[in-house]
Amino acid sequence: MTMHELRTAAVCLTLAAACAVPVAHAAKPQDVARARNVSNMSECTHCDLTNAKMTGGFFQLANMVSADLSGANFDGANLAGAQLDDAKAVNASFVYTNFSGTKLTGADMRGANFANAWLNWTWFAGAKLEGANFAGARMPGTQLYNTDLSKAVGLTQDQLEHACGDASTLLPPGLRVPACVVF
């Protein structure tokens, strides 16, 4: 190769490296193991479960405060009574997931799929739900304090009739939610 060909090849390699597609972030295997350890659920705060496959898992009463569940698949899982305050679950899938009594205060659930999920008595206070899908979700007793659902999809008036919110709850046009009764 000539000197010119060597320089051209070096430039091409440098450009190829600079333009390479970044590798997708994956869950930390030790965090996945911690989350699946039902004997010690309190050990999964701040877990990195990004893109993890947790379908059908048993996570009842799990403490996943501030965990990163972005892109994770929890379809058909049991998260009843779990603590997911300040969790990040952007574009996560929760199809047919049981969230009965789960706390999601301040959780970032933008783009999450809650299709056909059971959300009875779920607490979404201050959650970010832009683009979240609620098609077919059951919502009796769901509390939507200070929650922006204005860009959520699949919500119906019938679902919201069984939920409650406050004056700061934002909904898609034409929908309303009853006020939560405070004792």
N, C-alpha and C positions, 0 to 999 in steps of 0.2 A: 504494500500500500504506500501511496505517496503521502507526504506530509499533509497536503490539502485533504486527502481522503480520511486520514486519521483524525484531523481536526473536525471534519464534518461528522464523522462517526461519533466522536466525543460529544459534540453539541447535540446530536440526535439522542444519545443515551441520557444526557442531562435533562433534555426536554421531556423525554418519556418518563423519567423518574419524577419530575416535577408535576406532570399531568396525571400520574397514576391515580386510579380510583382508590380512595382510602378503604381499608378493610373494615367491615361492619363490626361494631362493638358487640361483644358477646358477654353473657353473664359470667361471673366468677364462679368456677365449679364449687369452691368451698362455700359460697353464699347459697348456691342452689342446694347443696347438701344441708346447710343450716336451716333453710326454709322447709325442706322436706322432713326434717327431724321433728316429728310430732311430740316427742317427749320433752322438748325444750324450745317451744315456739318463741319465747321471749328473746331469744338470741339473734333475731333477724332485723334489728333496727339498722338502718343505713346499709342494708344489703344491696348488692348490685345484681339484679335479676334481669338485666337488659336482654331482651330477645329470648328469654328462657322459655322452654316448653314445660308448662306446669299443668297441662290439661288433666281434668279429673282429680286433681290433688286434694288432699284434706288439710286445710289451713284454718280450721275453726279456732277462734280465739287467738290467732297469730298476732304477734306484735311486729308489724312491718313499718313502723313509724320512720319516715324519711327514706324509705327504700326506693330504689330506682327500678321500676317495673316496665319501663318504656319498651314497647314492641313485644312484650311478653304475651304468652298465650295461656290464659287461665280458664279456657272454655270448659264448662261443666264442673268447675272446682267448687269446693265448699269453703267460703271465706266468712261464714256466719260469725258475728261477734268480733271480727278481726279489727285491729287498730291500724289504719293506714293514713293517719294524720300526716300531712306534708309529704306524702309519697308522690312520686312522679311516675305516671303511667300513660305517657303520651303514646297514642296509637296502640295501646294494649287491647287485647281481646278478652272479653268476659261473657261470651255467649253462653246462655243457660247457667250462669254462675250464681250461687247462693250468697247474697250479701246481707242476709237478715241480721239487723242490729249492728252492722259495720259502721265504724266512724271513718269518714274521709275528709275531715276538717282541713281546709287549705290544700287539698290534693290537686295536682295538675293532671287532669284526665282528658286533656284536649285530644279529640279524635278517637277516644276509646269506644269500643263496641260493647254496649250493654244489651244487645238484642236478646229478648226473651229471658233476661236476668230477673232474679227475684230480689227486689230492693226494699222489702218491707222493713220499716223502721230504720232505714239507712240514713245516716247523718251526713249531708253534703255541704255543710256550712262553709261558705267561702271557697268552694271548689271551682276550679277552672274547667268548664265543660264545652268549650267551643268545638263544634263539629262532632260531638259525641252522639252516638246512635242509641236511641232508646226504643226502637221498634219492638213492640210486643213485651216490653219490660213491665213487670208487675210492681206497683209503687205504693201499696197501702202503708200509710204512716211515714212515708219518706219525707224527711225534713230538708227544705231547700233554703235555709236562711242565707241571705247575702250571696246568692248563687246566680251566676249569669248563664242562663240556658237559651239566650236569644238566638244563638246560632246552632243549637242542638237540633238533631234530626230525629224523626220518628215519634216525637211526642204527640200525644192526643189529649184532648180535654178530659176524656174519661180517665186516663192515667192520673192527671193532675187533680181530679176531683177527690182522689183518695190520698193525695199528698198534702203538704202544707208548706207555706213560705212566709215571707214578711215583705214589707214595703220595698226592700232593696233587691228582691228576687226579680230577675229579668227573664222574660219568656218570649218565644216567637210570637209574631203578630197574631192576634185573635185568640190567644190562650190566656187563661187566668188560673191562679192557684189560690185555694182558701188560706186564710191566715191561720198560723199555728196557734193553738190555745196554750197560753202560759199559765201554769198553776202557781 
